[in-house]
Amino acid sequence: MDKLSEIFMMQQAFDTELVERRHLNGISMEEWMQKETIALIAELMEMLGEVNYKWWKNPKEVDMEAVKEEMVDVLHFFVSMCLKTGMDADELHRRYLEKNKENFDRQHGRSQKPGYALED
């Protein structure tokens, strides 16, 4: 099993147990996506708190371990959201490859979407 598939499998096991133990059956996919989007934003805000975004405050030394922990929290919610929409690791990988190619195409003026190419 590849690493991404393993992450998806482990997140599915966690989500299933969470629903059972916390009695969260019956929540619609739409409500789950709302809740998990808010949680994802909260985790991103926690990461911001670790990297001195407050320009009006004396900076502290960045704790990279704390930053990495927040990144893993973000991944948990992101993968959970993928699962709730029916996306597995293979589909995420395929969609990522397609979008990455499009992002490069946009930067090189090869996209159907205008407004990205650099002027020479």
N, C-alpha and C positions, 0 to 999 in steps of 0.2 A: 504494500500500500504506500502511495506517495504521501508526502508530508501534508499537502493541502487536503487530500481526502481524509487523512487521519484527523486533522483539525475539524473538518466538517462532521465526521463521525462522533468525535468527542463532544462537540457542541450540541449535536442532536441528542445524545444521551443526557447531557446536562439539562437541556430545555425540557425534555420529556419528564425527567425527575422533578424539575422545578414546578411544572404544571401540576403534577400529581401531588406533591408535598404541600404546595401553596394553594391547592384547590382553585386553579385558574382555568378550568375547563369552560368552554363556552365563549371565550373572548374571540371576537372576529379577527381575521387577518388584518383588517384595516386598523382596528384598535391596537393590535400588537405592534404594527408598524409605527403608529403614532407614539406609543409608549417607548419603543426601542429607539426611535429617532431622538426623542427627548433625552433618553439615557446616553445615547451616543454623543450628543451635543454636550451633555454634562461631563462626560469623560474627556472630551476634547478641551473643555474649559479647565478641567483639572490639569491637563497637560500644559495648557497655556500658563497656568499658575507656576509651573516648574521652570519656565524658560524666560523669565524676566520681561513679560510683555508690558509691564507698567513703567513707561518711560519717566514717570514722575516720582519714581521710588528708587532708592539706592539698590543697585543690582546685587543679588546674592550669587554664590557659586552654583552653577547648574548641576543638579544631582542627576546624572545620566541614568542611574539605576531607577530612579523614580520616573523619569521620562519614559524609559522602556516599559516599566510596569503599566503606565497609562496607555501606551501604545497597544499592549496586550489586551487591556480592558476594552479599548476601541475595537480591536479585532473580534473579541467575543461577541459584542453587540452586532457588528457588521455581519459576521458569519450567521448569527441567529436570524438576522433580517433576510439574508440570502435563503436560508432554509425555509422561512415562513412564506417566501414567494415561490417556493418550489425549485429554486436554483441549487444545483449540486456543485461540487468542486470542478467537475469537467465542464459544465456550462459556464461557470465563472471564468475558468481558464480560457475557454474559447472566446467569450465576450471580451475579456481583457486583451487578448491578442488582436482581435478586430479593432478595438478602440485605440490600442497603442499604435497600430498601423495608421489609423485615421489621424491621430494626433501628430505623428511624424509628417503625414501627407499635408496636413494643414500648415505646419511650420515651413514646408518646402513649396507651398503654393500648388499642390497637386490635388487638393480637395475640391469637391463641388461646393463646399461651404466657404463663402468669401470672408475676407477680413482678417486672415491669420498670417498671410505671407509677409515676410519682411521686404521692404522696398530696398532695392540695391542702389 
